[in-house]
Every structure is written in C-alpha cells, then in structure tokens.
Amino acid sequence: MKYDNESKKSPELEQAIQEITDLLAAMTKEQRLAWFKRTMYAEPLAFIREIDGTVYAVRSHFQPDAGENITEKIGRILSKPSL
C-alpha cells in the first residue's frame, strides 16, 4: 500500500482498516448488516439510507459558534481529494 506524504493515517490505522475490510468482505450481506448493528453507536443516527445495496449512515455534530455553516462545511468535505 502506498502512503501519501500528506496522509495523517499511520501504518497501524491502515492495517486495522484493511483487517476490518477483509473481515467484512468474507461475510454475507446478512452477516455484514448484523456486524454493523452490533458495532454502531448506541445513540441514534441522524440519517440512514440504502443505495444500490450499500447502507449509508450519516451522523453529524455542529458547534453553534463554528466559523462555517452546514453548506460550507459539506462543500469543504466534498471538495477534499479522495485517498
């Protein structure tokens, strides 16, 4: 795996992500859904939707005195290059 100089991910984090990815890849759809249900945060998520067989869960927290609004924040996040 190639590491970008600007990447903040450590090799240990990359390894943990790869192990989870391998674990999930070996599971059936039902097993993956059960795994995600077991490992989700206890508090409710703000948004859950399935698109083309992939379940997306979005949860956000915003500071009332933040320097950017929700539209600016989402724009900033979406404009970041993919890893």
N, C-alpha and C positions, 0 to 999 in steps of 0.2 A: 504494500500500500504506500502511496506517495504522500508525503507531508508537505503542505504549503508553509512557507516561512511565516505568513501572517496568521496561520491557523492557531487557535488557542487550545486545540484539543491535544491532550497528551497521548502517548502511545498506550497507556493503561486504559484511558477512556475509549480510544479506538478499539482496543481489544474487547472491552466489555460490550460495546455496541455490536461488534461482529459476533460475539458469542450469543447475544440475545437474538440477533438476526438469524443465525444458524438454527437456534432452538425453534424459533417461530416458523422458519421455512420447512422444518421437518414435521410440523403439526398439520392436522386437518383444519379446515375453516372453523369447525365447531370447537376444536381444542384451542385455537388461537383466540376466539371470542371469549371462551371461559378463562383463559390466561389473562386477557386484558381486563375482564371483570374482576378477577382476583387481585390484580395489581393496580387498579385505578385508585385515585384519591378517594377517601371516604366522603368528602363533601361533593355535592352535585356539580356537574359540569354545566357550563352555560349553553353549550351547543354541541349536539351530536348528530351526524348525518352519515348515511352510507351512500357512496357514489361509486358505481361500477364495481361493487364487491369490496371496496375498501371503506372501513369505518373511520371517519374523522371526528375527533373530539377537540373542541377549542375552548379554552378557559383563559380568561384574562383578568388582570387586576390593573387599575389605573390610579395614579395618585391625583387627587383633586387639584393640586398645585403644580402639576407637571408643566414643562415648557412646551409641550406639543399636545394637540388634540388627537382624538382617535383616528381621524382621517390621515393626519400627518404621520402618526405612528405606523399605521398599516402601510402607507406608501413607503416609508423608510424601510420597513421589514421586507416588503416585496421587492424593493429595488436592490437589495443585497445580492451579490452573486452567489450562485449555488456552490456547495462544496464539492 
